[in-house]
Amino acid sequence: MDNTSHYFSDFYINANGKTVSAVIRNYKDQDFDDLIQIQAECFPPPFPSDLWWSEEQLKSHIHYFPEGALCIEVDGELAGSLTGLIINFDPDHPYHTWEEVTDHGYIKTHDSNGDTLYIVDISVKPKFRKLGLGKMLMEAMYHVVIQLNLKRLLGGGRMPGYQQLAEKLTPDEYIAEVVRGNYKDPVISFLLRCGRKPIAVCENYLEDNESLNYGVLMEWKNPFK
């Protein structure tokens, strides 16, 4: 990764009525402890700790695709991260699992000749939520899509609100209702606000009781392609 590939954007945000500095940049090995702590805070027990990022996975991220390893600092504190890889995506055959496409989070499936930037994970510390940091990270990754001249950004979104409505709605019906604004889903509604569009529902996408193991493929197309 040469200097022209580094992502760096510094700006100010309003946090609880106070103007503070923020930075989006590529994460590095010295950030690993903080990144794992972010995972611990975002996914507390009963979520299994062995599913948090490991140092080996984080090393793999910056080895295979450092451009897709982004983090955001607020007032000098690491507040969130977003990780991606590049794949070839066939819209006519969209169905897959998270583990298949991300190589269990190690991203050894990264293909520099691919056409799609695939989101592996996005996490923001609970105390920094409601500040728009997740959307800022997502928009930063849109910049990477444009810079690398890829067709799209894609990723599977959890649908944690579905569990409560599964007896009355199919997964596709649930997503349609969320898109219409009749229901709010913590993940899908956020992705919609980021400009992502649902294109397919995948069964057994990720082991996730709240989503009944479903994942929704959400796309953002490069407007210059």
MARBA-3410 file (N, C-alpha, C, O; in Angstrom, 1 decimal):
225
0.8,-1.2,0.0,0.0,0.0,0.0,0.9,1.2,0.0,1.6,1.5,1.0 ~ 0.9,2.0,-1.1,1.7,3.2,-1.1,1.0,4.4,-0.5,-0.2,4.3,-0.1 ~ 1.7,5.5,-0.5,1.1,6.7,0.2,-0.1,7.2,-0.4,-1.0,7.7,0.2 ~ -0.3,7.0,-1.8,-1.5,7.5,-2.4,-2.7,6.7,-2.1,-3.8,7.1,-2.4 ~ -2.5,5.5,-1.5,-3.7,4.7,-1.1,-4.1,4.9,0.3,-5.2,4.4,0.7
-3.4,5.7,1.1,-3.8,5.9,2.5,-5.1,6.7,2.5,-5.2,7.7,1.8 ~ -6.0,6.4,3.4,-7.2,7.2,3.6,-6.9,8.0,4.9,-6.6,7.5,5.9 ~ -7.2,9.3,4.7,-7.0,10.2,5.9,-8.0,11.4,5.7,-7.8,12.1,4.7 ~ -8.9,11.5,6.6,-9.8,12.7,6.6,-10.0,13.2,8.0,-10.4,12.4,8.9 ~ -9.7,14.4,8.2,-9.9,15.0,9.6,-10.9,16.1,9.5,-11.0,16.9,8.5
-11.7,16.2,10.5,-12.9,17.1,10.5,-13.4,17.3,12.0,-12.8,16.8,12.9 ~ -14.4,18.1,12.1,-15.0,18.3,13.5,-16.4,17.7,13.5,-17.1,17.7,12.5 ~ -16.8,17.2,14.7,-18.2,16.8,14.9,-18.7,17.4,16.2,-17.9,17.9,17.0 ~ -20.0,17.4,16.3,-20.6,17.9,17.5,-21.0,16.7,18.4,-21.8,15.8,18.0 ~ -20.4,16.5,19.5,-20.6,15.4,20.5,-21.1,16.0,21.8,-20.4,16.5,22.6
-22.4,15.8,22.0,-23.1,16.2,23.2,-22.9,17.7,23.4,-22.6,18.2,24.6 ~ -23.1,18.5,22.4,-23.0,19.9,22.5,-21.6,20.5,22.4,-21.4,21.7,22.5 ~ -20.6,19.6,22.3,-19.2,20.1,22.3,-18.6,19.8,20.9,-18.8,18.7,20.4 ~ -17.9,20.7,20.3,-17.2,20.5,19.1,-15.8,19.8,19.3,-15.0,20.4,20.1 ~ -15.7,18.6,18.7,-14.4,17.9,18.9,-13.9,17.4,17.6,-14.6,17.4,16.6
-12.6,17.1,17.6,-11.9,16.7,16.3,-12.2,15.2,16.1,-12.4,14.4,17.0 ~ -12.3,14.9,14.8,-12.4,13.5,14.4,-11.6,13.2,13.2,-11.3,14.0,12.4 ~ -11.2,11.9,13.1,-10.3,11.5,12.0,-10.8,10.1,11.5,-11.0,9.2,12.3 ~ -10.9,9.9,10.2,-11.1,8.6,9.6,-9.8,8.3,8.9,-9.3,9.1,8.1 ~ -9.3,7.1,9.2,-8.0,6.7,8.6,-7.9,5.2,8.5,-8.8,4.5,9.0
-6.9,4.6,7.9,-6.7,3.2,7.9,-6.2,2.7,9.2,-5.3,3.4,9.8 ~ -6.7,1.6,9.7,-6.2,1.1,11.0,-4.9,0.3,10.8,-4.7,-0.2,9.7 ~ -4.1,0.3,11.9,-2.8,-0.3,11.8,-2.6,-1.3,13.0,-3.5,-1.4,13.8 ~ -1.4,-2.0,13.0,-1.3,-3.0,14.1,-1.3,-2.4,15.5,-1.7,-3.1,16.4 ~ -0.9,-1.1,15.6,-0.9,-0.5,16.9,-2.3,-0.2,17.4,-2.5,0.1,18.6
-3.3,-0.4,16.5,-4.7,-0.2,16.9,-5.4,-1.5,17.4,-6.6,-1.4,17.8 ~ -4.7,-2.6,17.2,-5.4,-3.9,17.4,-6.1,-4.0,18.8,-7.3,-4.4,18.9 ~ -5.4,-3.6,19.9,-6.0,-3.8,21.2,-7.3,-2.9,21.3,-8.3,-3.4,21.8 ~ -7.3,-1.7,20.8,-8.5,-0.9,20.8,-9.6,-1.4,19.9,-10.8,-1.3,20.3 ~ -9.2,-2.0,18.8,-10.2,-2.6,17.9,-10.9,-3.8,18.5,-12.1,-3.9,18.4
-10.2,-4.6,19.2,-10.8,-5.7,19.9,-11.6,-5.3,21.1,-12.7,-5.9,21.3 ~ -11.2,-4.2,21.8,-12.1,-3.6,22.8,-13.4,-3.1,22.3,-14.4,-3.2,22.9 ~ -13.3,-2.5,21.1,-14.6,-2.0,20.5,-15.5,-3.2,20.2,-16.7,-3.0,20.5 ~ -15.0,-4.3,19.7,-15.8,-5.5,19.5,-16.4,-6.0,20.8,-17.6,-6.3,20.9 ~ -15.6,-5.9,21.9,-16.1,-6.4,23.2,-17.3,-5.5,23.7,-18.2,-6.1,24.3
-17.2,-4.2,23.4,-18.3,-3.3,23.9,-19.5,-3.4,23.0,-20.6,-3.2,23.4 ~ -19.3,-3.7,21.7,-20.4,-3.7,20.7,-21.1,-5.1,20.8,-22.3,-5.1,20.6 ~ -20.4,-6.1,21.2,-21.0,-7.5,21.3,-20.7,-8.1,22.6,-19.9,-9.0,22.7 ~ -21.4,-7.6,23.7,-21.1,-8.2,25.0,-21.8,-9.5,25.2,-22.6,-9.9,24.4 ~ -21.5,-10.2,26.3,-22.1,-11.5,26.6,-23.6,-11.3,26.6,-24.1,-10.3,27.0
-24.4,-12.3,26.1,-24.0,-13.7,25.8,-23.3,-13.9,24.4,-23.0,-15.0,24.1 ~ -23.1,-12.8,23.7,-22.3,-13.0,22.4,-21.0,-13.6,22.7,-20.3,-13.1,23.6 ~ -20.6,-14.7,22.1,-19.3,-15.4,22.4,-18.1,-14.6,22.1,-18.0,-14.0,21.0 ~ -17.2,-14.4,23.1,-16.0,-13.6,22.9,-15.1,-14.1,21.8,-14.3,-13.4,21.3 ~ -15.2,-15.4,21.5,-14.3,-16.0,20.5,-14.7,-15.5,19.1,-14.0,-15.8,18.1
-15.8,-14.8,19.0,-16.2,-14.3,17.7,-15.8,-12.8,17.5,-16.1,-12.3,16.5 ~ -15.3,-12.2,18.6,-14.7,-10.9,18.4,-13.5,-11.0,17.4,-13.0,-12.1,17.2 ~ -13.1,-9.9,16.9,-11.9,-9.9,16.1,-10.7,-10.4,16.9,-10.5,-10.0,18.1 ~ -9.9,-11.2,16.3,-8.6,-11.7,16.9,-7.5,-10.9,16.3,-7.7,-10.3,15.2 ~ -6.4,-10.9,16.9,-5.2,-10.2,16.4,-4.8,-10.8,15.0,-4.4,-10.1,14.1
-5.0,-12.1,14.9,-4.6,-12.8,13.6,-5.5,-12.3,12.5,-5.1,-12.1,11.4 ~ -6.8,-12.2,12.8,-7.7,-11.7,11.7,-7.4,-10.2,11.3,-7.4,-9.9,10.2 ~ -7.1,-9.4,12.3,-6.8,-8.0,12.0,-5.5,-7.9,11.2,-5.4,-7.0,10.3 ~ -4.5,-8.7,11.6,-3.3,-8.7,10.8,-3.6,-9.1,9.3,-3.0,-8.6,8.4 ~ -4.5,-10.1,9.2,-4.9,-10.5,7.8,-5.6,-9.4,7.0,-5.4,-9.2,5.8
-6.4,-8.6,7.7,-7.1,-7.5,7.1,-6.1,-6.5,6.5,-6.2,-6.1,5.3 ~ -5.1,-6.1,7.3,-4.2,-5.1,6.8,-3.2,-5.7,5.8,-2.5,-4.9,5.1 ~ -3.0,-7.0,5.8,-2.1,-7.6,4.8,-2.8,-7.7,3.5,-2.2,-7.4,2.5 ~ -4.0,-8.2,3.5,-4.7,-8.5,2.2,-5.3,-7.3,1.5,-5.3,-7.1,0.3 ~ -5.9,-6.4,2.4,-6.6,-5.2,1.8,-6.5,-4.1,2.8,-7.6,-3.8,3.4
-5.4,-3.4,2.9,-5.3,-2.3,3.9,-6.2,-1.2,3.6,-6.7,-0.5,4.5 ~ -6.5,-1.0,2.3,-7.4,0.1,1.9,-8.8,-0.1,2.5,-9.5,0.9,2.6 ~ -9.2,-1.3,2.8,-10.5,-1.6,3.3,-10.6,-1.7,4.8,-11.6,-2.1,5.4 ~ -9.5,-1.3,5.5,-9.4,-1.4,6.9,-9.5,0.1,7.5,-8.4,0.7,7.6 ~ -10.7,0.6,7.8,-10.8,1.9,8.2,-11.2,2.0,9.7,-11.9,1.1,10.2
-10.8,3.1,10.4,-11.3,3.3,11.7,-11.6,4.8,11.9,-11.1,5.6,11.1 ~ -12.3,5.2,12.9,-12.6,6.6,13.2,-12.2,6.9,14.6,-12.5,6.2,15.6 ~ -11.5,8.0,14.8,-11.1,8.5,16.1,-12.0,9.7,16.4,-12.2,10.6,15.6 ~ -12.3,9.8,17.7,-13.0,11.0,18.2,-12.3,11.6,19.3,-12.1,10.9,20.4 ~ -11.8,12.8,19.2,-11.0,13.5,20.2,-9.9,12.6,20.7,-9.6,12.5,21.9
-9.2,11.9,19.8,-8.1,11.0,20.1,-8.4,9.6,20.5,-7.5,8.8,20.7 ~ -9.7,9.3,20.7,-10.1,7.9,21.1,-10.6,7.1,19.9,-11.5,7.7,19.2 ~ -10.2,5.9,19.7,-10.7,5.1,18.7,-12.2,4.7,19.0,-12.5,4.2,20.1 ~ -13.1,5.1,18.1,-14.5,5.0,18.4,-15.2,4.0,17.5,-16.3,3.5,17.9 ~ -14.6,3.6,16.4,-15.3,2.6,15.5,-14.4,2.1,14.4,-13.4,2.7,14.2
-14.9,1.1,13.7,-14.1,0.6,12.6,-15.1,0.0,11.5,-16.2,-0.3,11.8 ~ -14.5,-0.1,10.3,-15.2,-0.7,9.2,-14.2,-1.4,8.4,-13.2,-0.9,8.0 ~ -14.6,-2.7,8.1,-13.6,-3.6,7.3,-14.3,-4.1,6.1,-15.4,-4.5,6.1 ~ -13.5,-4.1,5.0,-14.0,-4.7,3.7,-13.0,-5.5,3.0,-11.8,-5.5,3.4 ~ -13.4,-6.1,1.9,-12.6,-6.8,1.0,-13.2,-6.7,-0.4,-14.3,-6.3,-0.5
-12.4,-7.1,-1.4,-12.9,-7.0,-2.8,-13.2,-8.4,-3.3,-12.5,-9.4,-3.1 ~ -14.4,-8.6,-3.9,-14.8,-9.9,-4.5,-15.4,-9.6,-5.9,-15.6,-8.5,-6.3 ~ -15.6,-10.7,-6.6,-16.4,-10.7,-7.8,-17.8,-11.1,-7.5,-18.0,-12.1,-6.9 ~ -18.8,-10.3,-7.8,-20.1,-10.6,-7.5,-21.0,-10.7,-8.7,-20.9,-9.9,-9.6 ~ -21.8,-11.8,-8.7,-22.7,-12.1,-9.8,-24.1,-11.8,-9.4,-24.6,-12.6,-8.6
-24.7,-10.7,-9.8,-26.1,-10.4,-9.3,-27.1,-11.5,-9.6,-28.2,-11.6,-9.0 ~ -26.8,-12.3,-10.6,-27.7,-13.4,-11.0,-27.6,-14.6,-10.0,-28.5,-15.5,-10.0 ~ -26.6,-14.6,-9.2,-26.4,-15.7,-8.3,-25.9,-15.0,-6.9,-24.7,-15.2,-6.6 ~ -26.8,-14.4,-6.3,-26.4,-13.5,-5.1,-26.2,-14.3,-3.8,-25.6,-13.7,-2.9 ~ -26.7,-15.5,-3.7,-26.8,-16.1,-2.4,-25.5,-16.7,-1.9,-24.8,-17.4,-2.6
-25.1,-16.4,-0.7,-23.9,-16.9,0.0,-24.0,-16.7,1.5,-25.0,-16.2,2.0 ~ -23.0,-17.2,2.2,-23.0,-16.9,3.6,-21.8,-16.0,4.0,-20.9,-15.8,3.1 ~ -21.9,-15.3,5.1,-20.9,-14.4,5.6,-19.5,-15.2,5.7,-18.5,-14.6,5.2 ~ -19.5,-16.4,6.2,-18.3,-17.1,6.3,-17.7,-17.5,5.0,-16.4,-17.4,4.9 ~ -18.5,-17.8,4.0,-18.0,-18.1,2.7,-17.3,-16.9,2.1,-16.1,-17.1,1.6
-17.9,-15.8,2.1,-17.4,-14.7,1.3,-16.2,-14.0,2.1,-15.4,-13.4,1.4 ~ -16.2,-14.1,3.4,-15.1,-13.4,4.2,-14.0,-14.4,4.6,-13.1,-13.9,5.3 ~ -14.1,-15.7,4.3,-13.2,-16.7,4.8,-13.1,-16.6,6.3,-12.1,-16.5,7.0 ~ -14.3,-16.7,7.0,-14.5,-16.7,8.4,-13.8,-15.4,9.0,-13.3,-15.4,10.1 ~ -13.9,-14.3,8.3,-13.4,-13.0,8.8,-11.9,-12.8,8.6,-11.4,-11.7,9.0
-11.2,-13.7,7.9,-9.8,-13.5,7.6,-9.5,-12.8,6.3,-8.4,-12.4,6.0 ~ -10.5,-12.7,5.5,-10.5,-12.1,4.1,-9.5,-12.6,3.2,-9.0,-11.8,2.3 ~ -9.1,-13.8,3.3,-8.1,-14.4,2.4,-8.8,-14.6,1.0,-8.1,-15.0,0.0 ~ -10.1,-14.4,1.0,-10.8,-14.5,-0.3,-10.7,-13.2,-1.1,-11.3,-13.1,-2.2 ~ -10.0,-12.2,-0.6,-9.9,-10.9,-1.2,-9.3,-11.1,-2.6,-8.3,-11.8,-2.8
-10.0,-10.5,-3.6,-9.5,-10.6,-5.0,-9.3,-9.1,-5.6,-10.3,-8.4,-5.8 ~ -8.1,-8.7,-5.7,-7.8,-7.4,-6.2,-8.3,-7.1,-7.6,-8.4,-5.9,-8.0 ~ -8.7,-8.1,-8.3,-9.3,-8.0,-9.7,-10.8,-8.0,-9.7,-11.4,-8.0,-10.7 ~ -11.4,-8.1,-8.5,-12.8,-8.1,-8.4,-13.5,-6.8,-8.7,-12.8,-5.8,-9.1 ~ -14.8,-6.8,-8.6,-15.6,-5.6,-9.0,-16.5,-5.0,-7.9,-17.2,-4.0,-8.1
-16.4,-5.6,-6.7,-17.3,-5.3,-5.6,-16.6,-5.2,-4.3,-15.8,-6.1,-3.9 ~ -16.7,-4.1,-3.6,-16.2,-3.9,-2.3,-17.2,-4.5,-1.3,-18.4,-4.0,-1.2 ~ -16.9,-5.5,-0.5,-17.8,-6.2,0.3,-17.5,-5.8,1.8,-16.4,-6.0,2.2 ~ -18.5,-5.4,2.5,-18.4,-5.0,3.9,-18.4,-6.3,4.8,-19.3,-7.1,4.8 ~ -17.3,-6.4,5.6,-17.2,-7.5,6.5,-17.8,-7.2,7.8,-18.5,-8.1,8.4
-17.6,-6.0,8.3,-18.0,-5.6,9.7,-18.0,-4.1,9.8,-17.1,-3.4,9.3 ~ -18.9,-3.6,10.6,-18.9,-2.2,11.0,-19.3,-2.2,12.5,-20.3,-2.8,12.9 ~ -18.5,-1.5,13.3,-18.7,-1.4,14.7,-18.4,0.0,15.2,-17.4,0.6,14.9 ~ -19.3,0.5,16.1,-19.1,1.8,16.7,-19.4,1.6,18.2,-20.4,1.0,18.6 ~ -18.4,2.1,19.1,-18.6,2.0,20.5,-19.9,2.5,20.9,-20.4,3.6,20.4
-20.6,1.9,21.9,-21.9,2.4,22.3,-21.9,3.8,22.8,-22.9,4.6,22.5 ~ -20.9,4.3,23.4,-20.9,5.7,24.0,-20.7,6.7,22.8,-21.0,7.9,23.1 ~ -20.4,6.3,21.6,-20.2,7.2,20.5,-21.3,7.0,19.5,-21.3,7.6,18.4 ~ -22.4,6.3,19.8,-23.5,6.1,18.9,-24.4,7.4,18.9,-24.3,8.2,19.9 ~ -25.2,7.5,17.9,-26.1,8.7,17.8,-25.3,9.9,17.3,-25.9,11.0,17.3
-24.0,9.8,16.9,-23.2,10.9,16.4,-23.1,10.8,14.9,-22.4,11.7,14.3 ~ -23.6,9.8,14.3,-23.4,9.7,12.8,-22.1,9.1,12.4,-21.8,9.1,11.2 ~ -21.4,8.4,13.3,-20.1,7.9,13.0,-20.2,6.7,12.0,-19.3,6.6,11.1 ~ -21.1,5.9,12.2,-21.3,4.7,11.3,-21.5,5.2,9.9,-21.0,4.6,8.9 ~ -22.4,6.2,9.7,-22.7,6.7,8.3,-21.4,7.3,7.8,-21.2,7.2,6.6
-20.6,8.0,8.6,-19.4,8.6,8.1,-18.4,7.6,7.6,-17.8,7.7,6.6 ~ -18.3,6.5,8.4,-17.4,5.4,8.0,-17.9,4.8,6.6,-17.1,4.5,5.7 ~ -19.2,4.6,6.5,-19.8,4.0,5.3,-19.5,4.9,4.1,-19.1,4.4,3.0 ~ -19.7,6.2,4.3,-19.4,7.1,3.2,-17.9,7.2,2.8,-17.6,7.3,1.7 ~ -17.1,7.0,3.8,-15.6,6.9,3.5,-15.3,5.7,2.7,-14.5,5.7,1.8
-16.0,4.6,2.9,-15.8,3.4,2.1,-16.4,3.6,0.7,-15.9,3.0,-0.3 ~ -17.4,4.4,0.5,-17.9,4.8,-0.8,-16.8,5.5,-1.6,-16.6,5.2,-2.8 ~ -16.0,6.3,-0.9,-14.9,7.0,-1.5,-13.9,5.9,-2.0,-13.3,6.1,-3.1 ~ -13.7,4.9,-1.3,-12.7,3.8,-1.7,-13.2,3.1,-2.9,-12.5,2.8,-3.8 ~ -14.6,2.9,-3.0,-15.2,2.2,-4.1,-14.9,3.1,-5.4,-14.5,2.5,-6.4
-15.1,4.4,-5.3,-14.9,5.3,-6.4,-13.4,5.3,-6.8,-13.1,5.3,-8.0 ~ -12.5,5.5,-5.8,-11.1,5.5,-6.0,-10.6,4.3,-6.8,-9.8,4.4,-7.7 ~ -11.1,3.1,-6.4,-10.6,1.9,-7.0,-11.5,1.5,-8.2,-11.2,0.5,-8.8 ~ -12.4,2.4,-8.6,-13.2,2.2,-9.8,-14.0,0.8,-9.8,-14.1,0.1,-10.8 ~ -14.6,0.5,-8.6,-15.4,-0.7,-8.5,-16.8,-0.4,-8.9,-17.2,0.8,-8.9
-17.6,-1.5,-9.1,-19.0,-1.3,-9.5,-19.9,-0.9,-8.3,-20.9,-0.2,-8.5 ~ -19.6,-1.5,-7.2,-20.5,-1.3,-6.1,-19.9,-1.6,-4.7,-18.8,-2.1,-4.7 ~ -20.6,-1.2,-3.7,-20.3,-1.7,-2.3,-21.5,-2.6,-2.0,-22.6,-2.3,-2.3 ~ -21.2,-3.7,-1.3,-22.2,-4.7,-1.0,-21.9,-5.2,0.4,-20.7,-5.2,0.9 ~ -22.9,-5.7,1.1,-22.7,-6.4,2.3,-24.0,-7.0,2.8,-25.1,-6.5,2.5
-23.9,-7.9,3.7,-25.1,-8.5,4.3,-25.5,-7.9,5.6,-24.7,-7.9,6.5 ~ -26.7,-7.3,5.7,-27.1,-6.7,6.9,-27.9,-7.6,7.8,-28.8,-8.4,7.3 ~ -27.6,-7.7,9.1,-28.5,-8.4,10.0,-29.9,-7.7,10.0,-30.0,-6.5,9.6 ~ -30.9,-8.4,10.4,-32.2,-7.9,10.5,-32.8,-8.3,11.9,-33.7,-9.0,12.0 ~ -32.2,-7.7,13.0,-32.5,-8.2,14.3,-34.0,-7.9,14.7,-34.4,-8.6,15.7
-34.7,-7.0,14.1,-36.1,-6.8,14.4,-37.0,-7.9,13.9,-38.2,-7.9,14.3 ~ -36.5,-8.7,13.0,-37.4,-9.7,12.3,-37.9,-10.8,13.3,-39.0,-11.2,13.1 ~ -37.1,-11.1,14.3,-37.6,-12.2,15.2,-39.0,-11.9,15.8,-39.7,-12.8,16.0 ~ -39.2,-10.7,16.1,-40.5,-10.3,16.7,-41.7,-10.4,15.8,-42.8,-10.4,16.2 ~ -41.4,-10.4,14.5,-42.5,-10.3,13.5,-42.5,-11.5,12.6,-43.3,-11.6,11.6
-41.7,-12.5,12.9,-41.5,-13.7,12.0,-42.8,-14.5,11.8,-43.0,-15.1,10.8 ~ -43.7,-14.5,12.8,-44.9,-15.3,12.7,-45.9,-14.6,11.7,-46.9,-15.3,11.3 ~ -45.8,-13.3,11.4,-46.7,-12.7,10.6,-46.2,-12.2,9.2,-46.9,-11.9,8.3 ~ -44.8,-12.2,9.1,-44.2,-11.7,7.9,-43.1,-12.6,7.4,-42.3,-13.1,8.3 ~ -43.0,-12.9,6.1,-41.8,-13.5,5.6,-40.6,-12.6,5.7,-40.8,-11.4,5.9
-39.4,-13.1,5.5,-38.2,-12.1,5.5,-38.3,-11.1,4.5,-38.0,-9.9,4.8 ~ -38.8,-11.4,3.3,-38.9,-10.4,2.2,-40.0,-9.4,2.5,-39.8,-8.2,2.2 ~ -41.1,-9.9,3.1,-42.2,-8.9,3.5,-41.7,-8.0,4.6,-42.0,-6.8,4.6 ~ -40.9,-8.5,5.5,-40.4,-7.7,6.6,-39.5,-6.6,6.0,-39.6,-5.4,6.4 ~ -38.6,-6.9,5.1,-37.7,-5.9,4.5,-38.5,-4.9,3.8,-38.2,-3.7,3.9
-39.5,-5.3,3.0,-40.4,-4.4,2.3,-41.0,-3.4,3.2,-41.1,-2.2,2.9 ~ -41.5,-3.9,4.4,-42.2,-3.0,5.4,-41.2,-2.0,6.0,-41.5,-0.9,6.3 ~ -39.9,-2.5,6.2,-38.9,-1.6,6.8,-38.6,-0.5,5.7,-38.4,0.7,6.1 ~ -38.5,-0.9,4.5,-38.2,0.1,3.4,-39.3,1.1,3.3,-39.0,2.3,3.1 ~ -40.5,0.7,3.5,-41.7,1.6,3.4,-41.7,2.5,4.7,-42.5,3.5,4.7
-41.0,2.2,5.7,-41.0,3.0,6.9,-42.0,2.5,7.9,-42.2,3.2,8.9 ~ -42.7,1.4,7.7,-43.7,0.9,8.6,-43.1,0.3,9.9,-43.7,0.2,10.9 ~ -41.9,-0.2,9.7,-41.1,-0.8,10.9,-39.7,-0.2,10.8,-39.2,0.1,9.8 ~ -39.1,-0.1,12.0,-37.7,0.3,12.1,-36.9,-0.9,12.5,-37.2,-1.6,13.5 ~ -35.8,-1.1,11.8,-34.9,-2.2,12.2,-33.5,-1.6,12.5,-33.1,-0.7,11.7
-32.9,-1.9,13.6,-31.7,-1.3,14.1,-30.6,-1.3,13.0,-29.8,-0.3,12.9 ~ -30.5,-2.3,12.2,-29.4,-2.4,11.2,-29.9,-2.0,9.8,-29.3,-1.1,9.2 ~ -31.0,-2.5,9.4,-31.5,-2.3,8.0,-31.9,-0.8,7.8,-31.6,-0.2,6.8 ~ -32.6,-0.2,8.8,-32.9,1.2,8.7,-31.7,2.1,8.7,-31.6,3.1,7.9 ~ -30.6,1.7,9.4,-29.4,2.4,9.4,-28.8,2.3,8.0,-28.3,3.4,7.4
-28.7,1.2,7.4,-28.1,1.0,6.1,-28.9,1.7,5.0,-28.4,2.3,4.1 ~ -30.2,1.8,5.2,-31.1,2.6,4.2,-30.7,4.1,4.3,-30.6,4.7,3.3 ~ -30.5,4.5,5.5,-30.1,6.0,5.7,-28.7,6.2,5.1,-28.4,7.4,4.7 ~ -27.9,5.2,5.0,-26.6,5.3,4.3,-26.6,5.3,2.8,-25.6,5.4,2.1 ~ -27.8,5.1,2.3,-28.0,5.0,0.8,-27.9,3.6,0.2,-27.8,3.5,-1.0
-27.9,2.6,1.1,-27.9,1.2,0.6,-29.3,0.7,0.2,-30.3,1.1,0.8 ~ -29.4,-0.2,-0.8,-30.6,-0.7,-1.2,-30.6,-2.3,-1.0,-29.6,-2.9,-1.4 ~ -31.7,-2.8,-0.5,-31.8,-4.3,-0.4,-31.9,-4.9,-1.8,-32.8,-4.5,-2.6 ~ -31.2,-6.0,-2.1,-31.3,-6.7,-3.4,-31.6,-8.2,-3.2,-32.1,-8.8,-4.2 ~ -31.4,-8.8,-2.1,-31.7,-10.2,-1.9,-31.6,-10.5,-0.4,-30.9,-9.9,0.4
-32.4,-11.5,0.0,-32.4,-12.0,1.4,-31.7,-13.4,1.3,-32.2,-14.3,0.6 ~ -30.7,-13.6,2.1,-30.0,-14.9,2.2,-30.4,-15.7,3.4,-30.3,-15.1,4.5 ~ -30.7,-16.9,3.2,-31.0,-17.8,4.4,-29.6,-18.3,4.9,-28.6,-18.4,4.2 ~ -29.6,-18.5,6.2,-28.4,-19.1,6.9,-27.2,-18.2,6.6,-26.1,-18.7,6.4 ~ -27.4,-16.9,6.5,-26.3,-16.0,6.2,-25.3,-15.9,7.3,-24.1,-16.0,7.1
-25.8,-15.9,8.5,-24.9,-15.7,9.7,-25.7,-16.3,10.9,-26.9,-16.1,11.0 ~ -25.0,-17.0,11.8,-25.6,-17.5,13.0,-26.0,-16.3,13.9,-25.2,-15.7,14.5 ~ -27.4,-16.1,13.9,-27.9,-14.9,14.6,-29.3,-15.1,14.9,-30.2,-15.0,14.1 ~ -29.6,-15.4,16.2,-30.9,-15.7,16.6,-31.9,-14.6,16.4,-33.1,-14.9,16.0 ~ -31.5,-13.3,16.6,-32.5,-12.2,16.4,-32.9,-12.1,14.9,-34.1,-11.7,14.7
-32.1,-12.4,14.0,-32.4,-12.4,12.6,-32.9,-13.7,12.1,-33.2,-13.8,10.9 ~ -33.0,-14.7,12.9,-33.3,-16.0,12.5,-32.4,-16.5,11.4,-32.8,-17.3,10.5 ~ -31.1,-16.1,11.5,-30.0,-16.5,10.6,-30.1,-15.9,9.2,-29.4,-16.3,8.3 ~ -31.1,-15.0,9.0,-31.2,-14.3,7.7,-30.2,-13.1,7.6,-29.9,-12.5,8.6 ~ -29.8,-12.8,6.4,-29.1,-11.6,6.1,-29.6,-11.0,4.8,-30.0,-11.7,3.9
-29.6,-9.6,4.8,-30.1,-8.9,3.6,-28.9,-8.3,2.9,-28.2,-7.5,3.5 ~ -28.7,-8.7,1.6,-27.7,-8.1,0.8,-28.1,-6.6,0.5,-29.2,-6.4,-0.1 ~ -27.3,-5.7,0.9,-27.6,-4.3,0.7,-26.5,-3.7,-0.2,-25.3,-3.8,0.1 ~ -26.9,-3.0,-1.2,-26.0,-2.5,-2.3,-26.0,-1.0,-2.4,-27.0,-0.3,-2.2 ~ -24.8,-0.5,-2.7,-24.6,0.9,-3.1,-23.8,0.9,-4.4,-22.7,0.4,-4.4
-24.4,1.5,-5.5,-23.7,1.4,-6.8,-22.9,2.7,-7.0,-23.3,3.8,-6.6 ~ -21.7,2.4,-7.5,-20.8,3.5,-7.9,-21.5,4.4,-8.9,-21.8,3.9,-10.0 ~ -21.8,5.7,-8.6,-22.6,6.5,-9.6,-21.8,6.8,-10.9,-22.3,7.4,-11.8 ~ -20.5,6.5,-10.9,-19.6,6.9,-12.0,-19.4,5.6,-12.9,-18.6,5.7,-13.9 ~ -20.0,4.5,-12.6,-19.9,3.3,-13.4,-21.1,3.0,-14.2,-21.2,2.1,-15.0
END
